[in-house]
Amino acid sequence: MKIAVFHGSTREKGNTEYLAYKAVPKDQATHIYLRDYNIQPITDFRHTPEGFPDIHDDQLQLVDQMLAHDILVFATPIYWYGMAGPLKVFIDRWSQVMRDPNYPHFREELGNKKAYFILVGGDQPTVKGLPLIQQLTYICQFYGTKVGGYVIGEARKPGTIVHDNRALEAASTLVRELQ
């Protein structure tokens, strides 16, 4: 099973990244840091006669990487009760990919994958992060992607995820396909 971890955080070596490495060590997956890519926000042209224009950014390169893997892990800090901007923009643009003639089976291909979620927040994240888990689950349901599970960690300042033993233990057993 080929695993890709999509890191949504804008911070290098942050709490979410640390927790993601506990779930999926660097040497056992492709780790993709969305902050390192140029992904333009979506402008909704779904209902216009001309459709979406070509956008010259890294979105399709990322989509190709995603489609080349069997298991997808989406790791994001919880920002204002939602996912971080880079991950949100990446997912928003899937609406455009679904209408791209070069990706006629995009939705079907995502339906053959399994997804996991790793979230980290600072203010009661195991409660306040649940709407984000629900949102990500709904996104997966739309595509037919099976959800394998999730971990929500608590960390208020950089480096403090190391004190959340519950999340660290849960992360270490999250993606069982590695075992």
N, C-alpha and C positions, 0 to 999 in steps of 0.2 A: 504494500500500500504506500503510495506516494503522498506525503503530507506537506501542505503549504500553510504557513502561519502568516497571516496578514496583520501587521502591527499598525494600529491606528493612532498611536500616541505621537505627539510632536516632540516629546522629550526623549533624548537618547539615554539609554541605561536607566530608565525609570522603573517604577514599581510594577507597572503592567508588563513591561518587557521581562523583568525578573521572574514574575509569576508564570509568564508564557514559557520561559526556558525551563522552569520546573516541570511543566506539563509536556513540553516537546523540546528536548535538548537540541542545541544548535546542530549537532552532527547527525540528527535523525530526521531532519526536515529542511525544507527550503523556507527560510525566514525572509519575508518581504516587508520592508519598512516604507509604508506609504508616504511618509514625510520626505523621502528621497526622490519622489517622482512628481512630475508635473501633471496634475489631473485638474482639468478645468471644470467648473461647476456646470451643471446641466441648464440649458435653456430649453424649455419644453416646446418642441415643434411636432409633437405626436399627431396633432390634428390639423396640420397645415398641408396643403397639396404637395409642397416641395419636400416635406419631411425634414429630417435632421441634416444639417450641413456637416461636412467633414471637419473634424477638429484635430488639429495636429498637436497632440500631447501624448502622454504615456498610457492612457487608459487601455487601449487595445493590447498593448504589450503586457499589461497586468492581467487582463482578461485571458490572454493566451496562457500565461503562467498558471492562472487559476484553473483553467480547463485541463491542463496537463497533470493535475493532481487528483487523487481520489478522496482525500480528506482535507477539509478546509477548517482552519482555526482562525477565528476573528478575535483579536485581542485589542481591547480599548479601555482607556480610563473612562470613568463616568463623568461627563461634563454636563452640568446643569440637567442631570437626570436622563441624559442621552449619550449617544456615542460621540467620540471625538470627530472633529471636522474632516480630517483626511479619509477616514473610513466612511463617513456619511456621503461625501462627494463621490467616492469610488462606487458605492452601492447605488446612489441616485442615477449614475450614468448607465447602470444596467438597463434602464428603460430605453436608452438609445441603442445599446448593443442588441437588444431584442428585435430592433427594426433594421439592423444592419444586414444587407443581403449577404455579406461575407460570413455571417454567423447565424445561418438559418435554423440551427438546432441548439441554440444557446440555452433556452429554457429546458429543453429535454436533457442536455448534457449536465446542467446543474442538478437536475432531478436524479442523476445517478451518483451524486456525491453525498458525503456525510459531513456535517458541520458541528463544531464545538465553539463555545464562547468563553472568553476569559475577560473578566471585568475587574477593575479596581477603583474604589471610591473611598471617600473619607468620612462621610456622614451617614452612618447606618446603611452601608451599601448593600448588605444582604437583604434589606427591605426595600430601600429606595432604588436599587438596581433592578428589581424584578420587572418593572415596566419595560426596561431596555431588553431584558431577556425575552419578554413577550414580543416586543417589536421584532427582534432578530428571528424569533421562532416563526412569526407571521411571514416574514420575508422568505424564510426557508420553505414554509408551507406553500407559498405562491409558486415557487419553482419546483416543488416536490422533493426538495433536499431533506434528507433525514437528519434530525438533530440528535447528536450523540450524548450531549450533556454540557454542563457549564460549571464554572467556578467563579465566585465573587469574592475578592479579597478586600481587606480594609487597610488603608494607608493614607495618612493625612499629609505627611511630608516625604520628600525624597528619601529612599532607603529604609523606610519603616515597614515595608511589606515583610521584611525578615522576621517581624514579631507576630505575624498572623499565622500561627502554627496550623490552625484549621484549614486555611486556604492553601498553605504550602503542601499539606498532606493530601488534600483533595486534588490539587494540581498534579501531584506525582502519580496519580492513578487515573487521571481524566481520560487520556487517549489510550485505551486498552489495546488498540491495534499494534502498538509498538512492542507489547510484551509477548 
